[in-house]
């Protein structure tokens, strides 16, 4: 009787361990629904932008962006240090814009995001405070 119980418990243990190692796959998983979060919509274009420099997000994932003309341009990480000390200031910059189409895991559109790189500061307006 003890042997049967040991075999049963050992079998249950093996099944639980095997189940824990298998990947969980829901009904919406599959190759057709892989997360595709970024697709380039427009190639790099030279732009001149005037807007307010803002810091968004939480550390360690903070990002610098420029808001103006009803749009937001995210500054690539390599360029963030150029604008970090200009937060809340209005600046005019030239740079290269790349537009990315964001999508949810099920393939529906999540909007677009504009990135700015190779930034050259043209003008910095005087900060007047809040």
Buried (B, 14 or more C-beta within 10 A) or exposed (E): EEEEEEEEEEEEEEEEEEEEEEEEEEEEEEEEBEEEEEEEEEEBEEEEBBBBBBBEEEEEEEEBBBBBEEEBBBBBEEBBEBBEEBEEBBBBBBBBBBBBBBBEEEEEEEEEBBBBBEBEEEEBEEEEEE
